[in-house]
Amino acid sequence: MANGPTWNDPIKTYFTPVDVAHMKQVANLDLSSYADVSANGQEIYEQVSNGNMPPNAPWPADWVNNFATWAQAGYPEG
């Protein structure tokens, strides 16, 4: 992550298999898909930054900050 966060390192690792399965079912959103996450990045950021996502296990502040940095950089895939 020398040049900032990318999808491949570490963003995709933030989404657990449980998160992926849940969001596929309730929102038809594939959190294991770069295309889906980058296309919905603003909405995902809003949910993780206010602690609503993932349910019962909010992300640590450094993950939220990495996601914001990744979004601001244009969602580089890596």
C-alpha positions in Angstrom: 0.0 0.0 0.0 3.0 2.3 -0.6 1.1 4.4 -3.0 -2.2 4.3 -1.2 -5.0 1.8 -0.8 -6.3 -0.1 -3.8 -9.1 -2.6 -4.3 -6.5 -5.5 -4.3 -4.6 -4.2 -1.2 -6.4 -3.9 1.2 -10.0 -2.8 0.4 -11.4 -6.1 -0.8 -10.2 -7.8 2.4 -12.5 -5.6 4.5 -15.6 -7.4 3.2 -16.1 -10.7 4.9 -17.9 -13.7 3.3 -20.8 -12.9 5.6 -20.9 -9.3 4.5 -20.8 -10.4 0.9 -23.6 -12.9 1.3 -25.8 -10.5 3.3 -25.6 -7.7 0.8 -26.1 -9.9 -2.2 -29.4 -11.0 -0.6 -30.7 -7.8 0.8 -29.4 -5.2 -1.7 -28.3 -7.2 -4.8 -24.9 -5.7 -4.2 -21.8 -7.9 -4.6 -19.2 -6.7 -2.1 -16.7 -9.1 -3.6 -16.9 -7.3 -7.0 -14.6 -4.4 -7.7 -17.2 -3.1 -10.2 -20.0 -3.2 -7.7 -18.1 -1.7 -4.8 -16.5 1.1 -6.9 -19.8 1.9 -8.5 -21.5 2.2 -5.1 -18.5 3.6 -3.2 -20.1 6.8 -1.9 -23.1 4.9 -0.5 -20.8 2.2 1.0 -18.6 4.9 2.5 -21.6 6.6 4.1 -22.7 3.4 5.7 -19.3 2.3 7.0 -18.3 5.8 8.2 -21.5 6.1 10.3 -21.1 2.6 11.7 -24.2 1.2 10.0 -22.3 -1.3 8.0 -21.4 -4.0 8.6 -24.0 -4.7 11.2 -22.8 -5.6 14.6 -19.1 -5.1 13.6 -18.3 -1.5 12.6 -15.1 -1.0 10.7 -12.1 0.5 12.7 -11.3 4.1 11.9 -8.2 3.2 9.8 -10.4 1.0 7.5 -12.9 3.9 7.1 -10.1 6.3 6.4 -8.5 3.9 3.8 -11.8 3.5 2.1 -12.2 7.3 1.9 -8.6 7.7 0.5 -9.3 4.9 -2.0 -12.5 6.7 -3.2 -10.8 10.1 -3.4 -8.1 8.5 -5.6 -10.7 7.3 -8.1 -11.0 3.7 -6.8 -7.8 2.3 -8.1 -8.0 -1.5 -8.7 -4.4 -2.1 -7.9 
